[in-house]
Amino acid sequence: MAIRVAVSGAGGKLASPIVSAIVASDDLELSTLYNPNRAGAEMLGHTVVGSAADVSGDVVIETAHPSHVFENLGVWKAAGMAAVVGTSGFTEERLAGLSDLWGTDGPPCLVVPNFSIGAVLMMEFAASAARHFEAVEIIERHHSTKPDAPSGTALATAQGVSAGGGSSATASEELVAGARGADVGRVRVHSLRLPGVISHQEVAMSNAGELFSLEHMSTSYDSFAAGALLAVRKVRDLEPGVHLGLAALLE
């Protein structure tokens, strides 16, 4: 039986290729498109609904603006739908808040900082390699209209690097506040916002006499579709509660 999938944030840059991939798949069924700002619009034979009460499915993919995510997720949890969250901006504090909101008495919720398989592998490799280097810094580039900084991918990468024992050099004094970037678990993150970029991240690591760099670039929003469908297919196999990242699903 096909998995019925609802998409919140329909019509957005992230949601659009995911919706197309769901429609083209053999084992998934697009059940609802939701976006209050696009209610009534027609997309791939479906009419976008503007009321959260009209959303139904086995799994909901949440891609709405960060300011609406918690409200939406409360509705999806109450409706008994498993959730895959692609919205960015989940700091450790926001993840803790989501865990409190979601609880452990219902369907699972998977927060995915980046649906790109290559980006997930980059985060895994960075966490593994960082402990072998004296200093680690992250430079992330996204489109100038991205609503948050650092990106969810950069935050998750920094958290993984920090947990693995990596950190940035600390000797430099900032002559201008912010010059050394944001401090995420003692790992410096630098956010660039440029109109010609979709997604690009570099994790730069260094010892005396050597520089090692991991980079990933998405050249099309289509790069996020495969990971999103993987999450939809496997999220209901997870334990109840909130989970982070695609890495466990790739194993």
N, C-alpha and C positions, 0 to 999 in steps of 0.2 A: 504494500500500500504506500502510495506517495506521501511524503512529508509535506504537510501544509505550512507554507511560509508566509508570514506577514512582514512587510517592510515599512518601517517608520522613518520619515524623512524622504519620502519618495520624490524624485525629481532632482535631488541633490547630486553633486559630482561623484560622491562615493556610492550612493544608492543606485544610480542609473545602470552602470555596468553589472552590478549584482543582480538587479531585477532582470536584465536581459539574459544573464546566465541561468537564473532560475527557470525562466520561461523555456530556454533551450534544453534544459536537462530532462532526463527520462524518469528520474525518481523523486523530483520535487514538484510541488504544485503551488503557484502563487495564489494565496488566499485573499490578501488585502494589501492595498497601498494606502498609506496614511500620511497626510501632511495638511494641517489646518490652513497653511498658506497657499495650497494648491488644490483645495477641495473642489471637486467637479471636473478637474482636468482628466483627459483620457490618455492613458499610457499603455501601450501594448495590449489593447483590448480590455483594460480594467479602468474603472472610474475611481479616482483618488477620493477617499473619505476624509472628512474633517473632524469627526468625533472619535475619540479614543474608544468609546463604548461600542463602535461598529467594527473594531479590529478583532479578528479571530484567526486562529491558526495553532499548529503544534509548536512552532518556533517563531519568534519575532526577531528580526534584525533591526537594531536600533542605531540610526545614523543621524539623528536630529542634533540641533545645536546644543552645546554643553549646558546652556541655561534651562533646557527643557527635559534633559535626560532623566533626572531623578523623579520628576513628576510622572513621566511616561512609564518608567520602570515600576513604579508603585502600582500602576494600572495593570501592566502585563503580569506582575506577580500575582495580583488578586484574581486575574483571569485564569491562572494556572498555566501560563505559557512559559516555556523555556526561552531564555533571552541570549542573544549574541550581540554584544555592544561594540560597535565600531567607532563611536564618538570618541574624540581625543580628549586629553586634559585630565586623565585620572592620576592625580598625585597619590601618594600614600594616604594622605588625609581623606581624599575623596573615595578611595577604595575602601577605607575603613568605614566611612559613612554609608557607602553602598552595602557593605556587609551587614551593617546594623539594620538598614532598611529592608534588605532582601531576606535575611535570616537563613535558617537551615531546615525549614519545615515545608518546603515546596519544591518547585522545579529548579534545576540548575541555571546559573547565570554566568556566562563567559565574557569577560572583558578582553578585547583584542586590540592592543595598541597599533598593530599593523597587520592587514590581511595578506600582504605580499609574502610568499614563501621565502623569497630571497632575503627580505628584511628580517624575518624570523630567524633564519640561519645566521645572519650577520650578528644579531643580538646574542645568540648562543655562542658563536665563535668568540665574540668580544669578551663575554663573561669568563670564558675558559682561558683566553690568552692574557687578560689584563694582569693577573697576579704575577706574571713573569716580567713585568715592566715597571720601571720606577715612576712613570707618570702617564696618565691617560686623560685625554680631553675629547669632547664630542662636539662636532660642528654639524648642525642640521639646517637644511634649506627647504623651505616650502613656499607656496604661492603667497603673494602679498595679501590676499584676502583671508588667509587662514585665521580663525578667530582666537587662537590661543598660542602661547609660547611658554616653555618649550613644547614641542610636539609630544604626543603620547609615546611615540617610538623612542624619542630621546630620553624621556623620563624612565621608561622601562629599561632601556639600555644602561643608563647611569645606575639604576637600582641594582641591576644584575652585576655590573662591574664592581660596584661598591661591596655587594654581598660576597663577591669572590676575592676581595682583598685589594682591588685596584683603587687608585686615587690620583688626584692631580697634584702637581707641584704647588707649593704654598708660599714660596719666598717673595714673589713680586708684590709690591705695594700698589694698590689702585690709586692713580692720580685723579682719575675720573671714575665715579661710582659706576659699577657695571662693566668696566673694561675687561675684567677677567671672566665675564659670563656669570651664569647662575650656578650656585653651589647645590648640587643634588647628591647628598650622601658623600661629600668630599670629592665629587667628580664634577669638573667644570663643563657646563653646557652652553654653547654659543648658538643663538637662533638667528638665522638670516631669513628675511621675507622679501622675495623677488617675484615680479609678475610673470617671468618666463619659466618658472620652475613648478613641477608637480611635487616631487619628493626626492630628496637626496640627503644622505647622512654619511659622515665619515667619523670613524673612531680612530683617533691617532694615539699611538702608544710609543714610548721611547725609553731607551736606556742610553747610557753614555756611548756615543759613537754609532747609534743605530736608531732608525725610525721605522715602525711597522704600522701600516694603515689598512683598515677594513672599510670598504665603501659599498654602498648600495644606492641605486637610482631607479625610480619608477619613471618611465617615459610615457606611460599611458595609465589612466585609471582602470583599464582592463586588467592590470597586474594584480588588482585586489580581489577579483572575482573568484579565482580558484580557492584561495584561503577562506573566503567567506562561505563558499559552498561546503568546504571541508568542515568548518565549524558548525554549520547547520546540520550536517549529517551526523555529527558525533556529539553535539552538546548534551543531548538527552542521556548519553551513556555516563556522564559525569555524576558525581555525588551531589546531593542538594547543597545549595550555598553558592558563593561567588568564587570564581576561578579566574586566573590571569594568564593570557597568552595562548598561542597556538602550539607552542613547542611540545607539550605533552601529547597533543593529538597527532603529531608527526611521527612519534616513536612507534 
